């Protein structure tokens, strides 16, 4: 069979619909128009006229290329097709002169995807649990809400101290985290994100609005001591209620937790904790 790889266009959706991937209600089909245009690209590996494997990338903040959306037809698995396709896609993403990092985010239990990442030479850099909950009020301890920071200069000091100086991974969006750089913290985003300081001003909590099939209040907190900080959960609960009023629907709370943060949760915590997400990547020399 003749093997070809090419970029997929809007009119190629019917090829994907004919694939037997074993995935029920695949989100790729629902958002195909968005992930095959703009800052995103989709590619397909064909055997003759049969689409056997797909994948793609999305560019974030002009310098990060996140690979993903790997799917293979069950009838052609075991032939190393995903690795061949993703190698090509990674090469295509790397041709952009502004790209400084290429990587992928996959769940720990996705063994086949992790195997592809290893073959691509991408290094595992972080592990985060996407903890989600509808109601976290049971975690409140009666403390006072933290003080919101509106001064852009103070917000810049916090992100510089916590992320830019340390090059820590920053949860830029739900499902998408990247090694920190200045491009992730443009002023318009910092102005839109909410920052809250505790009374002693030695801790900061960041909240953002996000939408990934559901509305989320995306919460970012890089320390392990959230149960030792009075008012922490009260502040998140208030922010969730405020966003709920704005959206006229209740957003879920999303927190990206490190393994040590996960261990600090009580047994009766309200969070759903699926298999953790592993970030793979490598920097591009330019």
Secondary structure as the mmCIF struct_conf table of DSSP 4:
data_model
#
loop_
_struct_conf.conf_type_id
_struct_conf.id
_struct_conf.beg_label_comp_id
_struct_conf.beg_label_asym_id
_struct_conf.beg_label_seq_id
_struct_conf.end_label_comp_id
_struct_conf.end_label_asym_id
_struct_conf.end_label_seq_id
STRN STRN1 UNK A 3 UNK A 7
HELX_RH_3T_P HELX_RH_3T_P1 UNK A 10 UNK A 12
HELX_RH_AL_P HELX_RH_AL_P1 UNK A 13 UNK A 17
TURN_TY1_P TURN_TY1_P1 UNK A 18 UNK A 18
TURN_TY1_P TURN_TY1_P2 UNK A 24 UNK A 25
HELX_RH_AL_P HELX_RH_AL_P2 UNK A 27 UNK A 30
TURN_TY1_P TURN_TY1_P3 UNK A 31 UNK A 31
HELX_RH_AL_P HELX_RH_AL_P3 UNK A 32 UNK A 35
TURN_TY1_P TURN_TY1_P4 UNK A 36 UNK A 36
BEND BEND1 UNK A 37 UNK A 37
TURN_TY1_P TURN_TY1_P5 UNK A 38 UNK A 39
STRN STRN2 UNK A 40 UNK A 47
TURN_TY1_P TURN_TY1_P6 UNK A 48 UNK A 49
STRN STRN3 UNK A 50 UNK A 60
TURN_TY1_P TURN_TY1_P7 UNK A 61 UNK A 63
STRN STRN4 UNK A 64 UNK A 72
HELX_RH_3T_P HELX_RH_3T_P2 UNK A 74 UNK A 76
TURN_TY1_P TURN_TY1_P8 UNK A 77 UNK A 78
BEND BEND2 UNK A 79 UNK A 80
HELX_RH_AL_P HELX_RH_AL_P4 UNK A 81 UNK A 94
TURN_TY1_P TURN_TY1_P9 UNK A 95 UNK A 95
BEND BEND3 UNK A 96 UNK A 96
TURN_TY1_P TURN_TY1_P10 UNK A 97 UNK A 98
STRN STRN5 UNK A 101 UNK A 107
TURN_TY1_P TURN_TY1_P11 UNK A 108 UNK A 109
HELX_RH_AL_P HELX_RH_AL_P5 UNK A 111 UNK A 119
TURN_TY1_P TURN_TY1_P12 UNK A 120 UNK A 121
HELX_LH_PP_P HELX_LH_PP_P1 UNK A 122 UNK A 122
STRN STRN6 UNK A 123 UNK A 133
BEND BEND4 UNK A 134 UNK A 134
HELX_RH_3T_P HELX_RH_3T_P3 UNK A 137 UNK A 139
BEND BEND5 UNK A 142 UNK A 142
HELX_LH_PP_P HELX_LH_PP_P2 UNK A 143 UNK A 146
STRN STRN7 UNK A 147 UNK A 149
HELX_RH_AL_P HELX_RH_AL_P6 UNK A 152 UNK A 159
HELX_RH_PI_P HELX_RH_PI_P1 UNK A 160 UNK A 164
TURN_TY1_P TURN_TY1_P13 UNK A 165 UNK A 167
STRN STRN8 UNK A 169 UNK A 173
TURN_TY1_P TURN_TY1_P14 UNK A 174 UNK A 175
STRN STRN9 UNK A 176 UNK A 179
HELX_RH_3T_P HELX_RH_3T_P4 UNK A 182 UNK A 184
HELX_RH_AL_P HELX_RH_AL_P7 UNK A 187 UNK A 192
BEND BEND6 UNK A 193 UNK A 193
STRN STRN10 UNK A 194 UNK A 197
TURN_TY1_P TURN_TY1_P15 UNK A 199 UNK A 200
BEND BEND7 UNK A 201 UNK A 202
STRN STRN11 UNK A 204 UNK A 211
BEND BEND8 UNK A 212 UNK A 214
STRN STRN12 UNK A 215 UNK A 220
BEND BEND9 UNK A 224 UNK A 224
TURN_TY1_P TURN_TY1_P16 UNK A 226 UNK A 227
BEND BEND10 UNK A 228 UNK A 229
TURN_TY1_P TURN_TY1_P17 UNK A 230 UNK A 231
HELX_RH_AL_P HELX_RH_AL_P8 UNK A 232 UNK A 247
TURN_TY1_P TURN_TY1_P18 UNK A 248 UNK A 248
BEND BEND11 UNK A 249 UNK A 249
HELX_LH_PP_P HELX_LH_PP_P3 UNK A 251 UNK A 251
STRN STRN13 UNK A 252 UNK A 257
HELX_RH_AL_P HELX_RH_AL_P9 UNK A 259 UNK A 263
TURN_TY1_P TURN_TY1_P19 UNK A 264 UNK A 264
BEND BEND12 UNK A 265 UNK A 265
TURN_TY1_P TURN_TY1_P20 UNK A 267 UNK A 268
STRN STRN14 UNK A 272 UNK A 273
BEND BEND13 UNK A 275 UNK A 275
HELX_LH_PP_P HELX_LH_PP_P4 UNK A 276 UNK A 276
STRN STRN15 UNK A 277 UNK A 283
HELX_LH_PP_P HELX_LH_PP_P5 UNK A 284 UNK A 285
#
